[in-house]
Structure formats: structure tokens, C-alpha cells
Amino acid sequence: MTIKIDKKIVDYSVNSPDEDQRSASGDAGGEENIIHMHEKVARPDMLFGSTYKIKTPLSEHALYVTINDIILNHGTAHEIRRPFEVFINSKNMDHFQWIVALTRIISAVFRKGGDISFLVEELRSVFDPAGGYFKKGGKYMPSLVAEIGDVIHSHLIMIGMLREEGPDEHQRRLIDEKRAQYEAVIEHSDADHPSEFPAGAQLCKKCNTKAMIQMDGCMTCLNCGESKCS
């Protein structure tokens, strides 16, 4: 192949094979070759896993969600932990087919890399036509699929891919003060109520938790700080 040079040559140098290889990989500056998550990353012999238990009133048997993570750039300043695959196991075989299909699709999205946080919102937006249920603590789950999405969200926070949602320290102090005032007024004890929030609390549409109370003429959530007056 002939290359025509239109400008005057003022200098030249001969590249070694190593320099050519570094230039092709974008590492001409001598920095480490950073590996990012993509579908061609080979599965190592060992992965680090976390298992989460889901117990719902929809079944007498619990579901166990296991998410295995791969460590990229191990031992370097660019070391990161990323989800690689997910498995769901249960004694209840009623939902076996769609659970296997769901885990394979989620695992494929994990291996694609990039921003996978959209999975959480997509799964959380699935509503069961038969109705949802309340988890321990008063959080409402519109479906079993939504709770699987909630588990993935918790895992992404745990490995540092997402930041934990919720009020800051100042908002949390204000919420705790309002809760103390509310409980002092109604003389309520949590001993006779399974939720960590007052028995008269309503469902907050922002965090799906029964923690919305009437304080100072305004509906305020004791869990996320959402207020109808703000």
C-alpha cells in the first residue's frame, strides 16, 4: 500500500514492536491496561458470591438469590468488583421456568458491562395483578420480581456500583425528632406493632414504606424524608 506524504519530513524514528502494541491498546503513556467489564471477559475458576434470602407471603418456601462477582484489575489501583452472574433457587418449583429465564437474561446484562442500574428500576416496576405484599419493616413490594430487583439494588450498593439512597444526616436527625414527637403525642409503643414505624403510618409513594405520618399539618415520611409540604 502506497502512502503519499504531502508535508515536508522534519524528523523520524523507528518504533519497536512493544511500542506498536502499546499504541494499539491506547497505553502509549506507560499506564496499566485497565480492563472494563464486557461480554468477552472470560469467567475465572472462582467468583465471589453473596446469597440473599427472600421470604414472601406468596409461598411457604423462601427464594435464595445468589449473585457472583468478578474482580477486575486485581491487585492494582483500578481494582473493581462487578456482578457477573445470578442464580435463584427454591424448593417451590411453581415459577421454575420464568425464574431460569430471568436469571439468564440478568446474567447476560451483567456481562455486557456499562451502566446496569436500569435493571433495578425495570424489575421494581413489575406489578403483580393479584396484588403485592409488605416486607418486614413495612416496605411494600408490588411483586416477587420487584423484590428480586430490590435485592440486586442492595447488592450494587454493597459492591460500590450505586450510592445508597435516603436522607442525609441533617434530614435523618429531623426525621428522628419528628418521630419522637409523634410517638409522644399518641403514646405508642412499637412492642405491639411488627413494623419499625408507627401503626398509624400510611404508605409513602416514594419509598413504598408504611412510614408516612401527619406532623405539623403535613404528611411526612419517617423513612425517606418525603414531605407533602416541601
MDAnalysis code that builds the backbone (N, CA, C; Angstrom):
import MDAnalysis as mda
import numpy as np

u = mda.Universe.empty(690, n_residues=230, atom_resindex=np.repeat(np.arange(230), 3), trajectory=True)
u.add_TopologyAttr("name", ["N", "CA", "C"] * 230)
u.add_TopologyAttr("resid", np.arange(1, 231))
u.add_TopologyAttr("resname", ["MET", "THR", "ILE", "LYS", "ILE", "ASP", "LYS", "LYS", "ILE", "VAL", "ASP", "TYR", "SER", "VAL", "ASN", "SER", "PRO", "ASP", "GLU", "ASP", "GLN", "ARG", "SER", "ALA", "SER", "GLY", "ASP", "ALA", "GLY", "GLY", "GLU", "GLU", "ASN", "ILE", "ILE", "HIS", "MET", "HIS", "GLU", "LYS", "VAL", "ALA", "ARG", "PRO", "ASP", "MET", "LEU", "PHE", "GLY", "SER", "THR", "TYR", "LYS", "ILE", "LYS", "THR", "PRO", "LEU", "SER", "GLU", "HIS", "ALA", "LEU", "TYR", "VAL", "THR", "ILE", "ASN", "ASP", "ILE", "ILE", "LEU", "ASN", "HIS", "GLY", "THR", "ALA", "HIS", "GLU", "ILE", "ARG", "ARG", "PRO", "PHE", "GLU", "VAL", "PHE", "ILE", "ASN", "SER", "LYS", "ASN", "MET", "ASP", "HIS", "PHE", "GLN", "TRP", "ILE", "VAL", "ALA", "LEU", "THR", "ARG", "ILE", "ILE", "SER", "ALA", "VAL", "PHE", "ARG", "LYS", "GLY", "GLY", "ASP", "ILE", "SER", "PHE", "LEU", "VAL", "GLU", "GLU", "LEU", "ARG", "SER", "VAL", "PHE", "ASP", "PRO", "ALA", "GLY", "GLY", "TYR", "PHE", "LYS", "LYS", "GLY", "GLY", "LYS", "TYR", "MET", "PRO", "SER", "LEU", "VAL", "ALA", "GLU", "ILE", "GLY", "ASP", "VAL", "ILE", "HIS", "SER", "HIS", "LEU", "ILE", "MET", "ILE", "GLY", "MET", "LEU", "ARG", "GLU", "GLU", "GLY", "PRO", "ASP", "GLU", "HIS", "GLN", "ARG", "ARG", "LEU", "ILE", "ASP", "GLU", "LYS", "ARG", "ALA", "GLN", "TYR", "GLU", "ALA", "VAL", "ILE", "GLU", "HIS", "SER", "ASP", "ALA", "ASP", "HIS", "PRO", "SER", "GLU", "PHE", "PRO", "ALA", "GLY", "ALA", "GLN", "LEU", "CYS", "LYS", "LYS", "CYS", "ASN", "THR", "LYS", "ALA", "MET", "ILE", "GLN", "MET", "ASP", "GLY", "CYS", "MET", "THR", "CYS", "LEU", "ASN", "CYS", "GLY", "GLU", "SER", "LYS", "CYS", "SER"])
u.atoms.positions = np.array([
    [0.840, -1.198, 0.000],
    [0.000, 0.000, 0.000],
    [0.876, 1.249, 0.000],
    [0.645, 2.155, -0.946],
    [1.429, 3.382, -1.065],
    [0.756, 4.534, -0.316],
    [1.530, 5.228, 0.504],
    [1.015, 6.372, 1.257],
    [1.703, 7.622, 0.749],
    [0.955, 8.585, 0.290],
    [1.508, 9.825, -0.226],
    [1.656, 10.831, 0.906],
    [2.863, 11.392, 1.043],
    [3.145, 12.382, 2.082],
    [3.163, 13.759, 1.435],
    [2.241, 14.622, 1.872],
    [2.106, 15.954, 1.281],
    [2.956, 17.005, 1.984],
    [3.390, 16.704, 3.254],
    [4.156, 17.692, 4.012],
    [5.630, 17.319, 4.071],
    [6.443, 18.309, 4.390],
    [7.879, 18.103, 4.479],
    [8.225, 17.282, 5.717],
    [9.104, 16.292, 5.570],
    [9.538, 15.460, 6.688],
    [10.634, 16.206, 7.443],
    [10.399, 16.431, 8.742],
    [11.369, 17.166, 9.560],
    [12.063, 16.267, 10.579],
    [11.503, 15.081, 10.838],
    [12.113, 14.171, 11.811],
    [11.529, 12.784, 11.611],
    [12.195, 11.780, 12.140],
    [11.672, 10.412, 12.048],
    [12.259, 9.578, 13.174],
    [11.568, 8.453, 13.498],
    [12.065, 7.494, 14.489],
    [11.503, 6.129, 14.146],
    [12.136, 5.083, 14.662],
    [11.704, 3.700, 14.397],
    [11.068, 3.144, 15.662],
    [9.823, 2.716, 15.548],
    [9.114, 2.136, 16.686],
    [9.487, 0.675, 16.863],
    [9.627, 0.272, 18.128],
    [9.843, -1.141, 18.430],
    [8.501, -1.858, 18.442],
    [8.484, -3.198, 18.317],
    [7.208, -3.935, 18.374],
    [6.416, -3.687, 19.654],
    [7.130, -3.511, 20.799],
    [6.439, -3.254, 22.068],
    [5.723, -1.915, 22.049],
    [6.356, -0.906, 21.442],
    [5.737, 0.415, 21.367],
    [4.511, 0.391, 20.467],
    [4.597, -0.367, 19.370],
    [3.442, -0.505, 18.479],
    [2.277, -1.146, 19.201],
    [2.556, -2.161, 20.021],
    [1.494, -2.853, 20.754],
    [0.843, -1.948, 21.786],
    [1.683, -1.134, 22.474],
    [1.124, -0.223, 23.475],
    [0.278, 0.856, 22.825],
    [0.714, 1.336, 21.655],
    [-0.047, 2.362, 20.948],
    [-1.395, 1.823, 20.496],
    [-1.416, 0.570, 20.043],
    [-2.669, -0.036, 19.576],
    [-3.649, -0.228, 20.710],
    [-3.147, -0.453, 21.928],
    [-4.031, -0.679, 23.077],
    [-4.353, 0.598, 23.821],
    [-3.845, 1.759, 23.323],
    [-4.121, 3.028, 23.983],
    [-3.323, 3.225, 25.238],
    [-2.174, 2.530, 25.373],
    [-1.387, 2.593, 26.597],
    [0.018, 3.115, 26.321],
    [0.115, 4.068, 25.372],
    [1.425, 4.566, 24.982],
    [2.104, 5.310, 26.112],
    [1.347, 5.828, 27.079],
    [1.914, 6.592, 28.176],
    [2.517, 5.739, 29.250],
    [2.478, 4.401, 29.118],
    [3.058, 3.518, 30.106],
    [2.129, 3.193, 31.250],
    [0.872, 3.623, 31.207],
    [-0.074, 3.317, 32.273],
    [-0.543, 1.865, 32.144],
    [-1.128, 1.361, 33.229],
    [-1.619, -0.015, 33.229],
    [-2.796, -0.153, 32.263],
    [-2.896, -1.306, 31.666],
    [-4.005, -1.584, 30.756],
    [-5.234, -1.924, 31.580],
    [-6.169, -0.995, 31.684],
    [-7.351, -1.174, 32.532],
    [-8.378, -2.047, 31.815],
    [-8.837, -3.070, 32.492],
    [-9.849, -3.966, 31.935],
    [-11.221, -3.523, 32.419],
    [-12.137, -3.294, 31.488],
    [-13.514, -2.949, 31.813],
    [-14.412, -4.155, 31.534],
    [-15.548, -4.191, 32.197],
    [-16.462, -5.320, 32.032],
    [-17.066, -5.320, 30.633],
    [-16.976, -6.458, 29.954],
    [-17.620, -6.638, 28.646],
    [-17.900, -8.122, 28.455],
    [-18.692, -8.446, 27.457],
    [-19.193, -9.812, 27.300],
    [-18.126, -10.837, 26.944],
    [-16.928, -10.386, 26.524],
    [-15.866, -11.318, 26.157],
    [-14.903, -11.610, 27.316],
    [-15.151, -11.003, 28.477],
    [-14.328, -11.305, 29.648],
    [-14.581, -12.744, 30.064],
    [-13.533, -13.545, 30.126],
    [-13.683, -14.968, 30.441],
    [-14.022, -15.166, 31.918],
    [-14.848, -16.158, 32.183],
    [-15.218, -16.463, 33.564],
    [-14.060, -17.168, 34.251],
    [-13.570, -16.622, 35.362],
    [-12.493, -17.303, 36.100],
    [-13.023, -18.545, 36.812],
    [-12.103, -19.349, 37.325],
    [-12.500, -20.585, 38.011],
    [-13.239, -20.302, 39.312],
    [-12.947, -19.158, 39.938],
    [-13.601, -18.824, 41.205],
    [-14.167, -17.416, 41.148],
    [-15.402, -17.258, 41.634],
    [-16.037, -15.955, 41.745],
    [-16.441, -15.727, 43.196],
    [-16.584, -14.466, 43.580],
    [-17.018, -14.116, 44.926],
    [-18.534, -13.930, 44.910],
    [-19.247, -14.664, 45.765],
    [-20.704, -14.626, 45.734],
    [-21.341, -14.166, 47.031],
    [-22.555, -13.619, 46.896],
    [-23.374, -13.221, 48.043],
    [-24.767, -13.791, 47.828],
    [-25.344, -14.395, 48.868],
    [-26.668, -15.014, 48.772],
    [-27.651, -14.256, 49.650],
    [-28.817, -13.933, 49.071],
    [-29.852, -13.177, 49.769],
    [-31.116, -14.031, 49.865],
    [-31.740, -13.992, 51.028],
    [-32.966, -14.763, 51.252],
    [-34.186, -13.876, 51.042],
    [-35.144, -14.372, 50.260],
    [-36.419, -13.683, 50.042],
    [-37.533, -14.556, 50.586],
    [-38.230, -14.076, 51.596],
    [-39.366, -14.816, 52.174],
    [-40.613, -13.980, 51.982],
    [-41.535, -14.485, 51.196],
    [-42.747, -13.738, 50.883],
    [-43.978, -14.509, 51.360],
    [-45.110, -13.802, 51.544],
    [-46.355, -14.481, 51.897],
    [-46.969, -15.230, 50.712],
    [-46.341, -15.122, 49.535],
    [-46.863, -15.793, 48.344],
    [-46.534, -17.272, 48.328],
    [-45.546, -17.686, 49.134],
    [-45.136, -19.081, 49.145],
    [-44.607, -19.450, 50.511],
    [-44.772, -20.715, 50.886],
    [-44.245, -21.164, 52.173],
    [-42.743, -21.405, 52.108],
    [-42.197, -21.469, 50.900],
    [-40.767, -21.689, 50.721],
    [-40.071, -20.394, 50.314],
    [-38.900, -20.172, 50.885],
    [-38.130, -18.963, 50.580],
    [-37.380, -19.114, 49.258],
    [-37.024, -17.978, 48.676],
    [-36.161, -17.950, 47.499],
    [-34.779, -17.484, 47.936],
    [-33.749, -18.060, 47.332],
    [-32.383, -17.679, 47.651],
    [-31.721, -17.152, 46.378],
    [-31.377, -15.880, 46.403],
    [-30.783, -15.215, 45.247],
    [-29.275, -15.103, 45.473],
    [-28.501, -15.729, 44.599],
    [-27.039, -15.686, 44.692],
    [-26.486, -14.869, 43.527],
    [-25.700, -13.841, 43.842],
    [-25.056, -13.005, 42.829],
    [-23.554, -13.184, 42.957],
    [-22.934, -13.674, 41.880],
    [-21.483, -13.871, 41.857],
    [-20.801, -12.687, 41.168],
    [-19.703, -12.234, 41.766],
    [-18.976, -11.064, 41.251],
    [-17.595, -11.457, 40.748],
    [-17.137, -10.742, 39.742],
    [-15.786, -10.905, 39.215],
    [-14.944, -9.713, 39.658],
    [-13.677, -9.951, 39.980],
    [-12.764, -8.887, 40.376],
    [-11.919, -8.523, 39.156],
    [-12.059, -7.296, 38.672],
    [-11.296, -6.821, 37.525],
    [-10.088, -6.012, 37.989],
    [-8.988, -6.120, 37.252],
    [-7.744, -5.392, 37.565],
    [-7.262, -5.697, 38.976],
    [-7.299, -6.981, 39.325],
    [-6.964, -7.408, 40.688],
    [-5.547, -6.985, 41.076],
    [-5.418, -6.431, 42.267],
    [-4.121, -6.044, 42.792],
    [-3.581, -4.726, 42.275],
    [-4.399, -3.983, 41.514],
    [-3.970, -2.681, 41.007],
    [-4.819, -1.574, 41.623],
    [-4.450, -0.337, 41.299],
    [-5.217, 0.814, 41.799],
    [-6.589, 0.894, 41.143],
    [-6.793, 0.143, 40.061],
    [-8.055, 0.181, 39.320],
    [-8.927, -1.045, 39.622],
    [-8.649, -1.721, 40.714],
    [-9.418, -2.929, 41.054],
    [-10.877, -2.583, 41.334],
    [-11.776, -3.288, 40.682],
    [-13.212, -3.090, 40.887],
    [-13.914, -4.435, 40.950],
    [-15.056, -4.453, 41.597],
    [-15.876, -5.660, 41.716],
    [-17.170, -5.446, 40.950],
    [-17.465, -6.346, 40.024],
    [-18.634, -6.207, 39.172],
    [-19.442, -7.513, 39.154],
    [-20.779, -7.418, 39.142],
    [-21.605, -8.642, 39.090],
    [-21.409, -9.369, 37.769],
    [-21.342, -10.690, 37.844],
    [-21.076, -11.496, 36.653],
    [-22.237, -12.433, 36.320],
    [-22.880, -12.992, 37.346],
    [-23.974, -13.930, 37.104],
    [-24.890, -13.995, 38.323],
    [-26.110, -14.470, 38.117],
    [-27.080, -14.578, 39.208],
    [-27.800, -15.912, 39.113],
    [-28.083, -16.508, 40.273],
    [-28.839, -17.757, 40.358],
    [-29.934, -17.584, 41.401],
    [-31.082, -18.202, 41.154],
    [-32.189, -18.170, 42.114],
    [-32.633, -19.602, 42.366],
    [-32.688, -19.975, 43.630],
    [-33.033, -21.349, 43.993],
    [-34.152, -21.357, 45.032],
    [-35.012, -22.373, 44.949],
    [-36.111, -22.513, 45.900],
    [-36.667, -23.932, 45.819],
    [-37.278, -24.371, 46.924],
    [-37.978, -25.653, 46.901],
    [-39.265, -25.559, 46.099],
    [-39.799, -24.348, 45.978],
    [-41.032, -24.130, 45.227],
    [-40.715, -24.093, 43.733],
    [-41.228, -25.049, 42.985],
    [-40.940, -25.163, 41.554],
    [-42.043, -24.550, 40.685],
    [-43.001, -23.847, 41.287],
    [-44.117, -23.283, 40.519],
    [-43.643, -22.276, 39.480],
    [-42.602, -21.521, 39.808],
    [-42.135, -20.454, 38.921],
    [-40.802, -20.806, 38.263],
    [-40.492, -22.091, 38.161],
    [-39.167, -22.521, 37.723],
    [-38.780, -21.958, 36.356],
    [-39.682, -22.038, 35.372],
    [-39.331, -21.650, 34.008],
    [-38.988, -20.161, 33.899],
    [-39.863, -19.306, 34.446],
    [-39.602, -17.880, 34.282],
    [-38.443, -17.409, 35.153],
    [-38.190, -18.110, 36.265],
    [-37.052, -17.745, 37.101],
    [-35.744, -18.068, 36.383],
    [-35.670, -19.249, 35.738],
    [-34.469, -19.604, 34.973],
    [-34.253, -18.612, 33.830],
    [-35.330, -18.270, 33.132],
    [-35.223, -17.306, 32.032],
    [-34.756, -15.951, 32.538],
    [-35.300, -15.514, 33.681],
    [-34.935, -14.209, 34.243],
    [-33.464, -14.176, 34.644],
    [-32.982, -15.241, 35.283],
    [-31.580, -15.256, 35.726],
    [-30.623, -15.240, 34.536],
    [-30.989, -15.916, 33.459],
    [-30.105, -15.934, 32.288],
    [-30.045, -14.569, 31.612],
    [-31.183, -13.896, 31.556],
    [-31.209, -12.563, 30.947],
    [-30.424, -11.565, 31.798],
    [-30.640, -11.610, 33.128],
    [-29.929, -10.692, 34.019],
    [-28.424, -10.942, 33.950],
    [-28.025, -12.215, 33.929],
    [-26.601, -12.547, 33.849],
    [-25.995, -12.022, 32.551],
    [-26.752, -12.127, 31.452],
    [-26.260, -11.621, 30.162],
    [-26.064, -10.110, 30.206],
    [-26.976, -9.399, 30.875],
    [-26.847, -7.939, 31.015],
    [-25.637, -7.608, 31.887],
    [-25.425, -8.375, 32.964],
    [-24.251, -8.161, 33.816],
    [-22.967, -8.222, 32.986],
    [-22.874, -9.222, 32.116],
    [-21.639, -9.461, 31.363],
    [-21.435, -8.437, 30.250],
    [-22.486, -7.745, 29.858],
    [-22.346, -6.695, 28.848],
    [-21.545, -5.520, 29.386],
    [-21.613, -5.314, 30.716],
    [-20.911, -4.202, 31.329],
    [-21.661, -2.899, 31.168],
    [-20.988, -1.803, 31.467],
    [-21.631, -0.497, 31.384],
    [-22.565, -0.251, 32.554],
    [-23.497, 0.669, 32.366],
    [-24.462, 1.020, 33.410],
    [-25.582, -0.013, 33.430],
    [-25.620, -0.822, 34.479],
    [-26.647, -1.860, 34.587],
    [-27.712, -1.495, 35.619],
    [-27.667, -0.259, 36.133],
    [-28.611, 0.148, 37.179],
    [-30.052, 0.180, 36.674],
    [-30.241, 0.266, 35.335],
    [-31.598, 0.291, 34.791],
    [-32.350, -0.999, 35.113],
    [-31.612, -2.088, 35.339],
    [-32.255, -3.360, 35.682],
    [-33.108, -3.223, 36.939],
    [-32.592, -2.478, 37.905],
    [-33.291, -2.317, 39.179],
    [-34.657, -1.674, 38.961],
    [-34.690, -0.572, 38.228],
    [-35.947, 0.142, 38.002],
    [-36.914, -0.688, 37.152],
    [-36.377, -1.408, 36.166],
    [-37.243, -2.230, 35.320],
    [-37.910, -3.338, 36.135],
    [-37.157, -3.994, 37.005],
    [-37.717, -5.075, 37.821],
    [-38.656, -4.531, 38.896],
    [-38.293, -3.388, 39.487],
    [-39.141, -2.800, 40.524],
    [-40.477, -2.310, 39.980],
    [-40.549, -2.061, 38.701],
    [-41.792, -1.540, 38.109],
    [-42.744, -2.635, 37.667],
    [-42.421, -3.900, 37.970],
    [-43.314, -5.015, 37.633],
    [-44.334, -5.190, 38.762],
    [-45.617, -5.127, 38.415],
    [-46.689, -5.252, 39.401],
    [-47.444, -6.562, 39.195],
    [-47.696, -7.255, 40.286],
    [-48.469, -8.495, 40.250],
    [-49.949, -8.155, 40.164],
    [-50.679, -8.659, 39.158],
    [-52.117, -8.357, 39.058],
    [-52.921, -8.874, 40.251],
    [-52.359, -9.856, 40.967],
    [-53.047, -10.380, 42.159],
    [-52.780, -9.530, 43.390],
    [-51.888, -8.539, 43.262],
    [-51.579, -7.668, 44.402],
    [-50.216, -7.967, 44.988],
    [-49.629, -6.965, 45.626],
    [-48.322, -7.121, 46.235],
    [-48.417, -7.492, 47.703],
    [-47.355, -7.196, 48.450],
    [-47.309, -7.551, 49.867],
    [-46.322, -6.629, 50.576],
    [-46.381, -6.624, 51.897],
    [-45.473, -5.815, 52.705],
    [-44.363, -6.700, 53.268],
    [-43.124, -6.231, 53.121],
    [-41.998, -6.915, 53.732],
    [-41.933, -6.566, 55.219],
    [-41.106, -7.294, 55.936],
    [-40.869, -6.975, 57.334],
    [-40.261, -5.587, 57.419],
    [-40.808, -4.727, 58.238],
    [-40.362, -3.347, 58.326],
    [-41.317, -2.386, 57.659],
    [-42.314, -2.932, 56.921],
    [-43.361, -2.096, 56.347],
    [-43.134, -1.667, 54.916],
    [-42.085, -2.164, 54.250],
    [-41.846, -1.770, 52.856],
    [-42.727, -2.584, 51.919],
    [-43.403, -1.890, 51.012],
    [-44.339, -2.545, 50.089],
    [-43.614, -3.058, 48.854],
    [-43.907, -4.311, 48.494],
    [-43.358, -4.910, 47.282],
    [-44.514, -5.223, 46.329],
    [-44.540, -4.595, 45.134],
    [-45.654, -4.828, 44.209],
    [-45.652, -6.211, 43.580],
    [-44.525, -6.930, 43.659],
    [-44.458, -8.275, 43.075],
    [-43.187, -8.963, 43.550],
    [-43.120, -10.272, 43.299],
    [-41.904, -11.027, 43.610],
    [-40.741, -10.561, 42.731],
    [-41.026, -10.251, 41.474],
    [-39.989, -9.742, 40.564],
    [-39.415, -8.427, 41.096],
    [-40.286, -7.574, 41.636],
    [-39.833, -6.301, 42.194],
    [-38.887, -6.521, 43.373],
    [-39.149, -7.560, 44.168],
    [-38.266, -7.826, 45.308],
    [-36.910, -8.360, 44.836],
    [-36.900, -9.121, 43.742],
    [-35.622, -9.539, 43.155],
    [-34.838, -8.314, 42.713],
    [-35.534, -7.330, 42.121],
    [-34.890, -6.078, 41.749],
    [-34.348, -5.351, 42.965],
    [-35.072, -5.413, 44.080],
    [-34.627, -4.770, 45.318],
    [-33.352, -5.429, 45.842],
    [-33.264, -6.750, 45.691],
    [-32.061, -7.478, 46.109],
    [-30.859, -7.055, 45.260],
    [-31.064, -6.949, 43.950],
    [-29.976, -6.520, 43.063],
    [-29.525, -5.102, 43.425],
    [-30.493, -4.246, 43.750],
    [-30.167, -2.868, 44.158],
    [-29.293, -2.872, 45.408],
    [-29.656, -3.679, 46.400],
    [-28.868, -3.764, 47.633],
    [-27.461, -4.279, 47.347],
    [-27.363, -5.232, 46.412],
    [-26.053, -5.792, 46.089],
    [-25.175, -4.764, 45.379],
    [-25.746, -4.003, 44.460],
    [-24.974, -2.982, 43.743],
    [-24.468, -1.906, 44.699],
    [-25.247, -1.600, 45.728],
    [-24.790, -0.655, 46.753],
    [-23.636, -1.269, 47.546],
    [-23.768, -2.561, 47.869],
    [-22.756, -3.240, 48.670],
    [-21.389, -3.275, 47.985],
    [-21.369, -3.461, 46.645],
    [-20.092, -3.548, 45.926],
    [-19.626, -2.184, 45.420],
    [-20.410, -1.130, 45.682],
    [-19.980, 0.223, 45.358],
    [-20.384, 0.735, 43.992],
    [-21.245, 0.015, 43.257],
    [-21.682, 0.482, 41.941],
    [-22.740, 1.565, 42.045],
    [-23.530, 1.546, 43.128],
    [-24.554, 2.556, 43.362],
    [-24.356, 3.173, 44.735],
    [-24.803, 4.408, 44.884],
    [-24.778, 5.048, 46.189],
    [-26.094, 4.785, 46.896],
    [-26.022, 4.633, 48.215],
    [-27.223, 4.338, 48.999],
    [-28.165, 5.528, 48.985],
    [-29.433, 5.244, 48.711],
    [-30.442, 6.290, 48.691],
    [-30.916, 6.587, 50.103],
    [-31.450, 7.774, 50.285],
    [-32.003, 8.101, 51.583],
    [-31.622, 9.499, 52.026],
    [-32.197, 9.943, 53.126],
    [-31.918, 11.300, 53.619],
    [-30.498, 11.430, 54.144],
    [-29.972, 12.666, 54.110],
    [-28.645, 12.899, 54.653],
    [-28.717, 12.976, 56.178],
    [-27.582, 13.259, 56.819],
    [-27.517, 13.254, 58.287],
    [-28.445, 14.299, 58.895],
    [-28.508, 15.484, 58.304],
    [-29.379, 16.539, 58.825],
    [-30.848, 16.135, 58.716],
    [-31.234, 15.586, 57.559],
    [-32.619, 15.145, 57.369],
    [-32.955, 14.006, 58.328],
    [-32.004, 13.082, 58.538],
    [-32.253, 11.959, 59.440],
    [-32.493, 12.444, 60.871],
    [-31.732, 13.444, 61.331],
    [-31.960, 13.982, 62.673],
    [-33.342, 14.613, 62.774],
    [-33.755, 15.338, 61.729],
    [-35.070, 15.974, 61.720],
    [-36.178, 14.924, 61.747],
    [-35.983, 13.855, 60.973],
    [-36.975, 12.769, 60.936],
    [-37.082, 12.107, 62.305],
    [-35.940, 11.848, 62.949],
    [-35.948, 11.218, 64.269],
    [-36.651, 12.106, 65.292],
    [-36.449, 13.420, 65.194],
    [-37.123, 14.344, 66.114],
    [-38.630, 14.319, 65.901],
    [-39.059, 14.336, 64.649],
    [-40.489, 14.309, 64.351],
    [-41.118, 12.991, 64.804],
    [-40.382, 11.905, 64.636],
    [-40.913, 10.612, 65.074],
    [-41.083, 10.584, 66.588],
    [-40.100, 11.113, 67.312],
    [-40.181, 11.156, 68.775],
    [-41.373, 11.999, 69.217],
    [-41.596, 13.136, 68.547],
    [-42.740, 13.991, 68.869],
    [-44.054, 13.257, 68.600],
    [-44.121, 12.568, 67.478],
    [-45.346, 11.861, 67.099],
    [-45.670, 10.757, 68.105],
    [-44.658, 9.969, 68.466],
    [-44.889, 8.859, 69.392],
    [-45.225, 9.377, 70.789],
    [-44.693, 10.552, 71.145],
    [-45.017, 11.128, 72.447],
    [-46.473, 11.570, 72.493],
    [-46.980, 12.050, 71.347],
    [-48.368, 12.510, 71.290],
    [-49.345, 11.342, 71.374],
    [-49.089, 10.293, 70.624],
    [-50.055, 9.177, 70.580],
    [-49.755, 8.115, 71.626],
    [-48.636, 8.299, 72.379],
    [-48.230, 7.354, 73.422],
    [-48.221, 5.935, 72.866],
    [-47.536, 5.794, 71.730],
    [-47.496, 4.499, 71.052],
    [-46.206, 3.775, 71.385],
    [-46.305, 2.473, 71.553],
    [-45.138, 1.635, 71.773],
    [-44.993, 0.681, 70.610],
    [-43.777, 0.505, 70.104],
    [-43.527, -0.404, 68.987],
    [-43.608, -1.863, 69.395],
    [-43.752, -2.141, 70.685],
    [-43.766, -3.527, 71.140],
    [-44.947, -4.306, 70.601],
    [-46.091, -3.622, 70.349],
    [-47.270, -4.321, 69.859],
    [-47.454, -4.127, 68.362],
    [-46.414, -3.690, 67.687],
    [-46.523, -3.431, 66.254],
    [-45.303, -4.003, 65.548],
    [-45.480, -4.876, 64.518],
    [-44.352, -5.534, 63.874],
    [-43.468, -4.599, 63.070],
    [-43.957, -3.437, 62.685],
    [-43.164, -2.523, 61.873],
    [-42.329, -1.622, 62.759],
    [-41.224, -1.137, 62.215],
    [-40.391, -0.202, 62.963],
    [-40.963, 1.204, 62.933],
    [-42.062, 1.400, 62.202],
    [-42.711, 2.701, 62.115],
    [-44.069, 2.651, 62.824],
    [-44.632, 3.814, 63.180],
    [-45.899, 3.841, 63.929],
    [-47.025, 3.093, 63.222],
    [-47.934, 2.551, 64.019],
    [-49.018, 1.736, 63.481],
    [-49.941, 2.531, 62.569],
    [-50.092, 3.835, 62.823],
    [-50.980, 4.642, 62.000],
    [-50.344, 5.193, 60.740],
    [-49.108, 4.794, 60.458],
    [-48.407, 5.335, 59.293],
    [-49.055, 4.870, 57.988],
    [-49.010, 5.735, 56.993],
    [-49.536, 5.420, 55.664],
    [-48.392, 5.093, 54.707],
    [-48.749, 4.567, 53.564],
    [-47.754, 4.158, 52.579],
    [-47.168, 5.370, 51.864],
    [-45.830, 5.472, 51.879],
    [-45.138, 6.539, 51.150],
    [-44.963, 6.092, 49.697],
    [-45.404, 6.922, 48.763],
    [-45.333, 6.560, 47.351],
    [-43.922, 6.674, 46.788],
    [-43.025, 7.339, 47.519],
    [-41.658, 7.487, 47.032],
    [-40.800, 6.278, 47.366],
    [-40.868, 5.791, 48.616],
    [-40.019, 4.667, 49.027],
    [-40.807, 3.386, 49.284],
    [-42.149, 3.424, 49.073],
    [-43.006, 2.241, 49.235],
    [-42.921, 1.644, 50.638],
    [-42.838, 2.507, 51.644],
    [-42.777, 2.064, 53.026],
    [-43.911, 2.708, 53.819],
    [-44.538, 1.934, 54.707],
    [-45.614, 2.476, 55.547],
    [-44.974, 3.307, 56.655],
    [-44.591, 4.524, 56.319],
    [-43.898, 5.397, 57.264],
    [-44.351, 6.841, 57.159],
    [-45.433, 7.107, 56.426],
    [-45.919, 8.476, 56.231],
    [-46.886, 8.831, 57.357],
    [-46.555, 9.891, 58.114],
    [-47.394, 10.313, 59.232],
    [-47.748, 11.791, 59.086],
    [-48.791, 12.220, 59.812],
    [-49.213, 13.621, 59.818],
    [-48.496, 14.342, 60.950],
    [-47.617, 15.293, 60.571],
    [-46.885, 16.059, 61.560],
    [-46.888, 17.526, 61.169],
    [-47.265, 18.398, 62.116],
    [-47.293, 19.846, 61.880],
    [-48.161, 20.192, 60.680],
    [-49.269, 19.459, 60.533],
    [-50.191, 19.716, 59.428],
    [-49.662, 19.283, 58.073],
    [-48.667, 18.398, 58.072],
    [-48.043, 17.988, 56.811],
    [-47.709, 16.507, 56.858],
    [-48.000, 15.785, 55.771],
    [-47.653, 14.375, 55.676],
    [-46.153, 14.242, 55.429],
    [-45.465, 13.532, 56.358],
    [-44.010, 13.378, 56.284],
    [-43.633, 11.917, 56.428],
    [-42.709, 11.455, 55.586],
    [-42.240, 10.064, 55.647],
    [-41.093, 9.955, 56.629],
    [-41.210, 9.026, 57.578],
    [-40.165, 8.813, 58.575],
    [-39.026, 7.959, 58.037],
    [-39.192, 7.420, 56.836],
    [-38.153, 6.559, 56.265],
    [-37.238, 7.309, 55.295],
    [-37.832, 8.035, 54.337],
    [-37.012, 8.703, 53.317],
    [-37.036, 10.220, 53.414],
    [-37.923, 10.777, 54.280],
    [-37.968, 12.214, 54.464],
    [-38.888, 12.942, 53.507],
    [-39.577, 12.210, 52.620],
    [-40.514, 12.831, 51.680],
    [-41.589, 13.614, 52.435],
    [-41.887, 14.831, 51.984],
    [-42.870, 15.679, 52.649],
    [-43.795, 16.302, 51.623],
    [-45.080, 16.340, 51.928],
    [-46.065, 16.942, 51.023],
    [-45.968, 18.470, 51.037],
    [-45.275, 19.017, 52.045],
    [-45.173, 20.467, 52.160],
    [-43.909, 21.027, 51.521],
    [-43.017, 20.151, 51.092],
    [-41.748, 20.635, 50.546],
    [-41.829, 20.748, 49.034],
])
